[in-house]
Structures are given as structure tokens and as C-alpha cells.
Amino acid sequence: MSNESSHWYTSDGEPAYTVERSDGKGYRNTTLRDAKKLGLLPSVTTILSVAAKPGLQNWLQQQAILAALTLPRNENESEEDYLERVMQDSKATGRAAAERGTRIHEIIESYFDQVYMPEKPAYLDEIDKILSLTFGNQLWKSERSFAKYGFGGKVDLSANGFVVDFKTTEKDLDKVEPYHEHEMQLAAYRMGLDMPTARCAIIFVNGNTNQVKLCEIGSADLENAWECFKIGRASCRER
């Protein structure tokens, strides 16, 4: 469950996140130039990165403010130097949060792939419970990839008629709700998987408290989100 930002897929739905270096010494991240040359398709999240993300921007601004509140200004430190230090501190917080989120996604993927775990985090049992209560017993498959309608993607969890995406958070789960880009992501996933009427949900996971929260997206919201996504997709092709 790697971060899909600037990720690319072949027309067969295979991930093409990296390409071989010209000197033959290892691999590097795939660039837009590589994608055009190889005829690769952008991921759903690459397309969504074209649009503004108010939820993410608000969070980044909050981290910068918190850094300013907790970092004392050094004696004789210029305003420019102080602001730079605040920004670096807030970026470090963001990187740490991203790393924790990636780790939790990897654990969830391994769990649904039935990889042996000597110690199983408690939130995995909570995920099982909430999935069963909401959708019944399903044959869930993790990390199913696709390429269709000019874009590709890899879905956290899916079953016949169901699509689920995981989001990690350190907030009180009573205070988290899906953003519009989450709805667009799910709408694109269900279309890409040839399940246009699939029920879709975001599951928020707080690894600190082992709590989870499932938010199912209504069909009308998904249909609206798909129309919005198509606008973003067209914009992405024009870049």
C-alpha cells in the first residue's frame, strides 16, 4: 500500500512506479516524461493531485501554526531564519505522520494477504468487526490493481460489489469525516474495477488508540464525485 502520488500504470493495470536507470544501475521513480514515452496511465491519486485538497492544506497549515507555538525564537534570530525553522519542523511532522501511515497500511495489507504476524495490532480485529457488521462476510482482496478509462490504480481492499480505502489519523475519530477527494477516489476505484454500483467506504484507523471508524459514502455522493473526477482527469491529460 505505497503512496500513489505520481504513480503510473501500464495499460494492463500493472504498477510502473519505477524505471531502470539509463546507466543500468538500479531503478528510479517514474517521471511524467517516462510516462509519456512508455504510454503509461496516471494513478487515481496522481489525477486528484491536480485539484486543490482543502483538507490536506488545512492540516499542513495547522502543523505550521503548532510548530510556531511550540518552537521558541532563538536570541538574535532573524524573522526569516525563525520562519524557516518553523517550516522545517512542520514538514518533519508531516513526514513522520506519512511514515506511520505507510506502516499501518503495510500491516493491514499483510493481514488480508494472510501473512503470519507474531504480534497482531488490536486495530486489525476492529477492522474485521466493522467490515462484517457493515458488509457481511465477504472474500476481501487487498491491493487489486487496474487500468481503465485512461487511468490506473491500486485499491486497498475490495470484494464483489464492495470497495474500501483506508486512511490513517491521529485525531479523535469522532472528529474525522471523509473529504470530497476521498469520495472521488472511491468513485474512480469502483469504475476502474468494473463495479459501477459497488458500495464504497473509507475506514479511518488510529494506530495509537487502536480505534477504527467506517464511513460509507452514499450512491448519490459517489455519482457526483465521479463527475467531478472526470473533470480532474481531463485537466490531468491537458497538463
DAKALIN-V848251 format. One record per backbone hydrogen bond with DSSP energy under -1.0 kcal/mol. CO is the residue of the C=O (numbers start at 1). NH is the residue of the N-H. If there is no record, write none. Layout:
# DAKALIN-V848251
co:CO nh:NH
co:CO nh:NH
This chain:
# DAKALIN-V848251
co:4 nh:7
co:7 nh:43
co:8 nh:16
co:9 nh:41
co:10 nh:13
co:14 nh:10
co:17 nh:30
co:19 nh:28
co:21 nh:24
co:24 nh:26
co:26 nh:21
co:28 nh:19
co:31 nh:35
co:32 nh:36
co:33 nh:37
co:34 nh:38
co:35 nh:39
co:35 nh:40
co:41 nh:9
co:42 nh:152
co:43 nh:47
co:44 nh:48
co:45 nh:49
co:47 nh:50
co:53 nh:57
co:54 nh:58
co:55 nh:59
co:56 nh:60
co:57 nh:61
co:58 nh:62
co:59 nh:63
co:60 nh:64
co:61 nh:65
co:62 nh:66
co:63 nh:67
co:64 nh:68
co:65 nh:69
co:66 nh:70
co:67 nh:71
co:74 nh:77
co:78 nh:82
co:79 nh:83
co:80 nh:84
co:81 nh:85
co:82 nh:86
co:83 nh:87
co:84 nh:88
co:85 nh:89
co:86 nh:90
co:87 nh:91
co:88 nh:92
co:89 nh:93
co:90 nh:94
co:91 nh:95
co:92 nh:96
co:93 nh:97
co:94 nh:98
co:95 nh:99
co:96 nh:100
co:97 nh:101
co:98 nh:102
co:99 nh:103
co:100 nh:104
co:101 nh:105
co:102 nh:106
co:103 nh:107
co:104 nh:108
co:105 nh:109
co:106 nh:110
co:107 nh:111
co:108 nh:112
co:109 nh:113
co:110 nh:115
co:111 nh:114
co:121 nh:124
co:122 nh:126
co:123 nh:127
co:124 nh:128
co:125 nh:129
co:126 nh:130
co:127 nh:131
co:128 nh:132
co:129 nh:133
co:130 nh:134
co:131 nh:135
co:132 nh:136
co:138 nh:140
co:141 nh:158
co:144 nh:155
co:146 nh:153
co:148 nh:151
co:151 nh:148
co:152 nh:44
co:153 nh:146
co:155 nh:144
co:156 nh:143
co:157 nh:164
co:158 nh:141
co:159 nh:162
co:161 nh:199
co:162 nh:159
co:163 nh:201
co:164 nh:157
co:165 nh:203
co:167 nh:205
co:172 nh:175
co:173 nh:176
co:179 nh:183
co:180 nh:184
co:181 nh:185
co:182 nh:186
co:183 nh:187
co:184 nh:188
co:185 nh:189
co:186 nh:190
co:187 nh:191
co:188 nh:192
co:189 nh:193
co:190 nh:195
co:191 nh:194
co:195 nh:198
co:199 nh:163
co:200 nh:217
co:201 nh:165
co:202 nh:215
co:203 nh:167
co:204 nh:213
co:205 nh:169
co:206 nh:210
co:211 nh:206
co:213 nh:204
co:215 nh:202
co:218 nh:222
co:219 nh:223
co:220 nh:224
co:221 nh:225
co:222 nh:226
co:223 nh:227
co:224 nh:228
co:225 nh:229
co:226 nh:230
co:227 nh:231
co:228 nh:232
co:229 nh:233
co:230 nh:234
co:231 nh:235
co:232 nh:236
co:233 nh:237
co:234 nh:238
